[in-house]
């Protein structure tokens, strides 16, 4: 009976049961969850008593769904009670300190909480704290702290990075700031000791940031230039600790042990010794990297594979990956939210597919070997297109060439050299350590010298082409089974179906998207594939809203930016202008500031047409040397039936002047809430004359000014004016048709997911 248990069907069914975690808009209520549980118990009873084997996959799909949703709900319940609270905690530092001394700049540090308000917690609670003290924590140290907690609250926009999903997948939803901190135990951990031993050596070299990333899985010191080159050439996956690196360490341990066995007498040689030593070395390396989620997945998979080999339990590649995925999702169902999980599993899936459907031939010379390698890389590039576009919104035009060079260099030279560098730095042999560091650094130097000139060949792909990326898979399947010979019309129909998103007509006449940029403003107005941008969001210390949000959004939709309007010169409105102009140098510029290179001035009474829209500038009365809130460029955009009033950070006094000057001409269908909902704006008189059907405001959940003001919002409520805020809805999109218009928000309509919820209290 045991041999007849369909383990593979069970594993596949369970994994499919976890899949809804990616898509459901909310976790099932307690009542609904128990209803599903009763159904599962009922089906199990029927299966055992009546031997209805067809019920088995349904049972395990239900069990997967029940376990995964309960796991997610338990984590949320555990974290929710600590959000937006002031807590006294005892926590252990997890993040490795990569600095050379105790002086530290502002940074995020990963801790594991063991006590809250002097009470021990049921299980260690991960948290990321914003650290500003001059005393830097080291991994392994214990600290007593008073903290103000927050929760990861993502900027939710189409084409942007989903930090809420990332935090949920990695159990790092809770974050906060440190108000007081006192060290309890100064003893550092073994991982930090290894870092401290390596740092004096690795800091001697130019590519120390990459060497540390490969040695410890810590990417905090990667320079923006190196990140950009690796991303745009498609080799970033090689610099993040993954299954490939874990497998390399295991292989090195295996081969080293087999070599040593030649020196041992026959009675001491066991076939499982290389397997065990390789596994132990891989486990040690995974621990050294902090057992981050990708490393943990890899070591679990290696453990299962090693166990199957040890017990001589034969499984096909498909069976092995199927069972490994199921066991990983039993261990932690939230893994299914991680992009790295999908990349790892998908890569293995593609390799198995290629090995089975496009097997290699025996090679006679190096040229044939190179052709086989080129063929493998080309097939992987083709098969990876769908996931590549979904996750990265584009592809590298040189990834094939870059990977052909980078993979052998990293696996054969760079990574082993870094491992030897780490080993001998711990031993303390200066000359051998520096020699291995020199090998790794010089190889990286020549690799990046080759990659840097070709790093500009990144191709952004708009959303409409994503379905077409499946043509690579279909083409290989059709060619492999010769489907096209007898079913040419069917192949043609499949291609037409893939092209349908490009052929559908667009009934939307124009569209407005208020992007979720935190504290700042960015509004995209578009007609077909042309767009203008009102404000560019803020510039931050190492990035900007333009780089992280606005440009990805424009490229996601395949929009050509034809013009930019800047309301005023505060950072949260003009911060991304330089970046936007670098990417779109031909876009015209309109501001109310004298000393900017304006294509057109923003002066009250000026009008201009942009395609089918009319733009009327209402404020200020003249250009200014310095344009701040009071000089915000106010523009009213109209079509036949609808209008949009953009106000920047206009204040109450200027609102009153607009009322006196324009009266009922201010009436607009949509109003951009002035000054992020500050109490110094949105006066009763102004709102009464605009009388919008909908008001939309760009605000951040956590901002030091506590905007929007409750008093300002009460004025909207008193006048019965509907309003939406990006902090609660994410991106707000307004679609205007011939006779009606439609509201869409990211959290509610565009991409409603349970992990996009507003976690914690709404306001205090």
N, C-alpha and C positions, 0 to 999 in steps of 0.2 A: 504493500500500500504506500509506503514511504517513497518508493521509487516513482510512483505514479503522480506524486504531488507536482502540479505544474508551476514550479518556482518562477519561471520566467514570466508566465502570464500573471502571476500574483504580483511580482515586482513591477511589471509594466502598468498593471491596473492601479496599484498604490500610487505610483508616480503621477499618473493621469489624475488621480484624485486630489493631489496637491496643486495641480495646475491652476484651478480657479483662484488661488491666492493672488495670481497676477492680474486678474481681470475684474473680480467682484467689486461692486461699489461700496459695500459695507459687509462687515462680518455678521454671520447669522446671530439673531437674538438668542437668548438662553432658551426660550420656548421653542424656536425653530430648530436649534441645535439638538435638543432632546427629542424632537419629532424625528429628525434624521437618524438619531441614535436608535430609537425604537424600531424604525424601519430596517436598519442594519441588523439588529438583533433578530427581528422577524425573518429576514432573508437567510440569516445564518441557521436558524432553526429549521427552515424548509430545506436548506442544503444538506444538513446533517441527517435529518430524518428521512428525506425522500431522495437524496443523492441527485439533486438537480444541478449538474455540473455547470450548466449555462449561467447559473447565478453567481458563480465564483468571481468573475471579473467585476460584476456590479457590486458585490459585497466589498471587495478591496478598494474599488473606487470610492465607495462611501466611507470606508475606514480611513483612507488617505485624506479625504475632505474633512472628516471629523477631527482627526489628529492635527492636521495642519491649521485649521481655523481655531481650534482650542488652544494650540500652542501660541498662535499670534495673539489671541485674546488675553491669555495669561500674561504674556509679556507686556501688553498695553496696560492691563490692570496694575501690574507691578510698578510700571514707570509713571502712570498717570498721577498717582498720589503724591509724587515728589515734584511735579512740574510747577513752575512759578512760585516756589517756596524759598524761604530762607532757612537753611539747614546747618547744623553743626555736625560735621562728619569726621570719620577717621578713614583714610584711604591709602592704598598702596600705589605708588607711581609705576605705570606700565611703559610709557613712552621712553625710548632710549634718548639720552642727552648726547647730542652730537657736537656740542660746543666745546671749545678748548679750555674754558674757564667757567667760573661760577656766575659771571655777569651774563645776563640774558635779556634779550629784547622781548617784546610782547609776542606770545605764541600760544598755541593750543597744546595742552598736555593731556594725555590719556591716563586716567586713574581708574582703580577698581575700589569701590566703596565697600567697607566691611562693617562700619558702624554708622548709624544715623541717630542724632540726638541722644548719644550715649547708649544706644541699644544696638545689639548686633543684628544684622540683616539675615534673612533666610538663605540668600545666596548672593555672592559678590555682584554688585551693580556697576556696570561700566558707565563712565561719564567722561566727557571731554570738557576740560576747564580752561578758560582764558586766563593765562598766567602773566602777571605784570610785576611780580616781585623781583628784586635784584638777586635773590638767592634762587638758583635754578635747581629744580628737582632732578634726581637721578633715578633710573629704573631700579626698583626694589626698595626704595626708601618709604617709610611710613610717615604720613603727615596728618596732623589735626588741623581742620580748616572750618571757617565759617564761609558759606557760599550762598549765592543767589542763583537759583536754578532757572533754566529756560528749557526750551525744547527746540530741536531742529525744525525750522519752518522754512520750507523751500521757496525759492522764486519759481513759480509754476508757469512756464511758457512753452509753447510749441517749439521744438528744436533745441530746447535748453537742457541743462543737466538737472536731473531730478534728485536733489540731495535728501529729500524725505525718504524716497525709496531706498537710496544707498544707506542711510542711517538705520532704517528698519532692517535691512538685510544683514547689517553688521552689528546689530544690537547696540547702536550708539545714538539712540534717539534723545537721550538726556544730555544736556550741556549746561554751562553756567559760567559765572565769574567768581573769582576768589576775592573775598573781602578781608579775611584774616587767615594767616597760615603760620603754623609752628611745626617744626620737624620733631618727630617722636623717636624714630630709629634712623640713624644716619648710614647704617650698613647698606651698601649697594648690592644689587643682585649679580649673579654670574654673567648674565648677558651684558650688563653695563661694564663689568670688569673686562670682558672681551673687547668692547668698544673702546674703553680707555687705553687698552694695550695697543689697539690698532691705530687710533687717531694720530699719534705722533708720526707714524710712518706714512699713512695714507694722505695726510695733509701736505706732504712734500710734492704731491703730483697734481697735475692740472685737472685730471678727470676723477678727482676724489669723490665728487658727488655720485657718479655712476658706480664707482667701486664700492661705496658704502651701501648704495641701493641693492647691489647684487650680493653683498656680504650679509646684510642684516634685514633686507626688505624694507628699509627706511628711505622713503623718497623725499623727505623734508628738505634735504639740501640740494636737490636737483635744480639746476639753474633754469630760468625761463627759456633760454636759448636752446639748451639741450632737450628740454621737454618738447619744444616746438619742432626741432629737427626729427626727433624720434617719432612724434605723432604723424608728421606730414610725410615721412618716408615709410610708415607702416611697420616700424620695428619696436614700438613702445612695449609690445607684449614680451619682448625678450629681456627687458630691463625690470620687469616686475616678477617677484618670486612666484613661480607657478609650478605646475606638474613637471614641466621640462627640467627645471633646476633641481627639484627633488629627485627626479629620475636620474639625472646626471650624477648626483652625489651617491645614490644607491649603486649605480653602475660602476663608479670609481671604487667604492668599497668592495663591490663584488669582484672586480678584476684584480684589485690589490690582494684580496684574500686568496684568490685562485693562484696568483703568482707566488704567494708565500707558501702555499701548499706543496709546491715543488721541493721545498726545503725540509718538509716533514716526512717522517716514516709513514708507511702505508696505513698502519693501524690507527693513526691519529687523524687521517683524512676522512672527513664526512662530507657528503654531497650538499648538506644543508648549511655548512659553515659560511660559504660565500653569500648565500641568500640572507642569513641572519645578520652577518656583519654589514652588508649593504643596507639592510633595513634599519639597523641601529644607527649607522652614520646618517642616513636620510632623516631619521627621527630627531637626531641631535641637531642637524642643520635646520629642520623645521622649527624646533624649539628655539634655536638661536634667532630665527627671524620673527619670534614672537607668536608663533602658531596663529598667524593671521588667517583669515577665512580661506584664501586660495591655498596657502600652505597646509592648512588643516584638511581641506578636501583632498589634496594630493597625498598626504601621508595616510589618510584613511583608505584611499583607493589602493595605495601601495601595500598597505597592511593586508587588505583582502586578497590582492593578487598573490602576495607572498604566502599567505595561508593556503590558498588553493594549490600553489606549486608544491608546498611542503607536504600536503596530504595527497599529492598526486591526483588532484581532482580536476579532470579535464573539462574546460569550458571553451566554447568558441568566443571570439572577440565580441560578438554581439551580446552573447549571454553575460559576459563579464561586465561590460559597460552598463547593461541593463540592471544588473544586481547591485553594482556599485552605486549607481544613481539612487536606487531605492533606499539603500542603507544610509546614504548621506542625507536623504530627505526624512528618514525616520529620526536620525540624530538631530537634525535642525531643519525643519520645513521652510524656515525663512530664507534658506539658501536660494530658493527658487526665485527670489526677488533680485538676486545679485547678478549684474551683467557679467562679472567674471565667471560665475558658475555656468552661464549659458555659453560663453566663449570657450571655456575649457571642455565642456561636454560636446559642444558642436564641433570643436577641432578634432576630438577623438572620433566622433561619429563620421566626419568627413574622411579621416585617414583610413578607417575601417572600410568605408564605402569604396574608396579608391583602391585599396588592397584587394578587395573582392571582385570589383567590376572592371578594374583596369590594372591587372597584375603586372609586376615587373618581369623583365626578361633577364636572363643571365648576361652579364656584360663581359666583354673580352678586353676592353681597353679603357683608358681614362676618358677618352672622348665620349664613349657610349655611356659611361657613368655620369658625366656631366649632362648629357642629354636626358637621362633618366631623372636626374635631380631637377632639371629645368621643367620637365614634364610634370613632375610632382608639384612643384611650386605653382605652375600655371593652373593645374587642376584645383589646388587649394584656393588660389585667388578667385577662380570662377565660382567655386562652391561657397566661398565665404561672403560673396556679394550681399545676399539678403540680410544676414546678421550684421555685417559691416555697415550697411546703410541704416538699419534700424537703430544701432547704438551710436554710430559716429556721424551719421548724416552725410557721409561722403566716402570717397576712396582715394588712396594714393596712386597716382599714375606711375610711380616708380617702385611700388612695394615689391614687385616681382624681382627686380634687379637688386634692390636694397636687401631683401631677405636672403637672396642667393649668396650674397657676400657676408652679411651679418651673422647668419645662423652658424656657418662653420667657424668663423672667427670667435664668436662668443662661446660656443660649446666646446671647441677644441683648445683654444688658447686663453681667452680672457677670463672665463669663469673658473677654470682650474687654477689659473695663476692667482686669482683673487682668493680662492680657498687656501692655497698654499701661503699666500701673504698673511691670511688670518691665522693659520696654524703656527707659522714661525714667529709672528708678532707676539703670540701668547707664550711661546717657548722663550722668546727674547733674543733670538739670533739676528743681529742687526743686518749683516751683509746679505744673508740669504733672503731676509724679508724685503730689503730694498731691491734686490735683484728681481724677485717676483713682482713687486710693485712696478718696477720699470717695464717689465714685459707687458703687464696689463695696460699700463698707461700709454705706452708707445703704440700698442695695437689699437687702442681706442682712438688715439690721435689720428692714425691713418684711416681708420674706419670713418670717423667724423669728417676728415678732410675730403673723403669721397662723397659722404652723404650731404654735406652742407650745400654744395652747388645745386643738387637735384631736389632739395627739400621744398622747392616752390611748386612742385607738380601735384598739389592736392586738389582734387576735384570735388566740389560740393554738389550734391545731388538733391533736387527738391523732392518733396514727398510724393508727388504724382508718379515718379519713376520707380518707386520702391517695389511695386508689384512686378514690374518688368524685370527686376533683378532675379526673379525666379526662373527666367529663361535659361540661365546657365545650367541649373539642375535639370530642367526639362530637356534641354538640348543634349546633354550627356546621356540621359536615360533613353531618349529617342534614337540617338546614334548607336548606343550599346545594344539595344534590342532590335535595331533596324526597323523601327516602327514607321519611319518615313517612307519606306519603300512601298508599302501596301496601304498606308493610311495618310496619304499626303494631305487630303482635305481636312482630316482631323487635326493634323499638326498646324495647318493654317488657321483653323478655328481657335486653337489654343493660343496662338500668337495674337490673334485679334482680341481675345478675352483679356490678355495681359496689357493690351494697348488701350482698353476701354477707358481707364482713368484719364488718359490724355485726350480722348475724343469727346468726352462729355461736355455739353454746353454749360456755361456759367450764367445763371439767371441773376446773380448778385450784381447790381449796378455799381455800387461802391461799398467799401468796408472800412471800419475803424477798429483798431486793436490798441487798447491801452495795456501795455506790457507791465508785468509784475517785476519792477526793478528795485523793490524795497523803498527806502526813503529817497525819492527822486521822481522824475517824470520822463516817460517816453511813449509817445502816441504815434502809431503808424496809420496813415490814411492812404488807401490804395484803390486803384481802378485797374482791373485785370492784373497785369504783371508789373504795373508802374506804381511807385509809392513815393510819398513824401513823409518826412519825419519831423514831429514837433517835440523838441528837446531830446537830449541824448543820454539822460541818466547821469549817475555820479561816477567819478574816478576814485578808485580805492588805492591802497598802498601798493599792491602788486598787480592790479588788474582794473577793470572797469565794467560797468554795465553794458557798454558798447561791445566789448569783446566777448563777454560771457552770455549775454542775453539778446541784444538787438541784432547784431550781425548774424548769429545762428538762426534767429527767427526769420530774417529776410532771406537767407539762403535756403532755409527749410521750405519756404513758399516760392522760391525762385523769383523773388521780386528785384526789380531794378530801381534803385533809389535815385530819383530825379531831383529832389530838393530837400533842404533842411531849414526848419524855422526854429530859432532859439528864442525862448521867452525872455530870459535874463541871464546874467553871468554868474549866478551862484553855482557851486560845484555840482550840486545834485541835479542841475538842469543842463549845464554846458560841459560837464566833466569828460564826456566821451567824444566831444566834437573832433579833436585831432585824429583819433582812431577812425572815426566814421569817414572823415575826409580822406584819410590814407587809402581806405578801401573803396571809396566812391568819389574820386577826385573831380568828376564831371558834375556832381550834384550842385545846384545853385544854393545860395545861402541868404537867408533873411533874418536880421536881428534889429534890435532897437539901440544898439551900441555903435558909436561913431567909428571907432578905430578897428573894427573887424572888416574883413574884405567882403562886404555885402554885395551880393549880386543885385538885390532889390532892398530898399529900406523899409522898415516897419514903421509907418507913420499913419496916424488916424486919417481916414478918408481915402487912402490908397486902395485900389481894387486890382485884381488880376484873375485870369481864368487859368485853370489847370485841367485840361481835357474837358470833361463835362461838369466840373465843379467850379463854383465861383467863390473866391476868397476875398473878404472885405476886412481890412485892418481897422480896428476901432481904438486902439491905444498903443503907444503914447502919442502925444501931440507933436513931438519932434524927437530926433535922435539925441542920445545922451552920451557924455564921456564915460560915465559909469551907469550901467543899467542893472538895477537891483529890483526888489519886489515891486516897488511903486512904478517902475518903468517897464514892467512886463509887457511883452508883445501879445496883445489880445487880437485874435482873428476869428471871424465867423465864416464857416464853410457851409455852403448851401448847394442843394440840388433842387430839382423841381418841387419836391414835397417835404424834404427833411433838411435839418440844419444842425450844425455842431458848433458850440462856442468853446474855444480854447482860451484859458485865462492865465496860465502860468501861476505865479504867486501873487496875484493882485490883492491889494489890501482894501479895507473898508472905504477909505477916503477916495480912492480911485473908482471903486464901485459906484459911489454916490455921484461922481462926475459923469460916469457913463450913463447912469439913469437920467441925469439932467440933460445930457446931450442927445440920447437916442430914444428914451422912453420905451414904447412898445416895440421898437425895431430890434430890441435885444432878444425878443422871443426866439427860443431855440428848442429843437427837439431833444438834444443832448447837451448837457453842461459838464465840462470838466471842473470838478470842485476846486475853487481857488485855494491856493496855499495849503494843500494837503489837509483841508478841513480845520485850519487854525481858527481860533475864536476872533482873530482880528480881521476875518474876511467872512464871506457868505452872509451879508447883512439881509435883513428882512426885505428892504426895498429892492435890492438887487435881485434876490431870488423871486420876488413877486413879479418883477418885470420880465425876467427870463422865462419863468414858469416852465421849466423843462419837464418832459415826460420821464426822463431818467437823468440822474446825476452820477458821475463816476469819479472816484478819487483814487489817486496813487499814493499809498501809504505803506509804511513798514510796521510789522507787528511789534517789534522791539525797537523803539526809537526814543531817544532821551527827552524829546519834547512832548511825549505822550499824545501825539496826534493820531487820529483826529480828535478835536476837542468835543467833549460831551455837549457843551453849550451850543456849539455850531451844529452838531447833528440834531439837537432838539429843534433848531429852527427849521430844518428840513422836515422833521416829523410834524411840527406844528402846522406847516403849510401843506402837509400831506404829499410831499415830494419824495418819490422813490429814489433810493441811492444804493450804489454798490461800491465796495472798497476792495482793492486788489489784495490787501492783507488777508481778507477772508475768502475771496473768490479765486485768487490767482489772475491770470490774464483775462481781460474782459474784451469780448469781440462783439461788434454790432454790425449786422449785415442788412444793407438797405436794398430793397427791391423796388419795383415800379410803384406799388401802392401800399406796401407795408414794410416793417423792419423787424428784425429778430435779435434777441439777446442770447449770447452764449458766454459762459464763464468756464474756466479750466476745471475747477473743482466740481462743478455741478453738471455741465453738459459736454465739454470737450473731452475730458478724460477723468470721469469720476471713478476714483479708486479708494478703497478703505485706507490705504496708507497715505492718501492725500488729505485726510481729515485735519481739522483744526484740533490739535491735542492740547488738553489743559483748559483752564478757564478762559472765557472770552475777554473779560475785563474785571479789574478790581478797583 
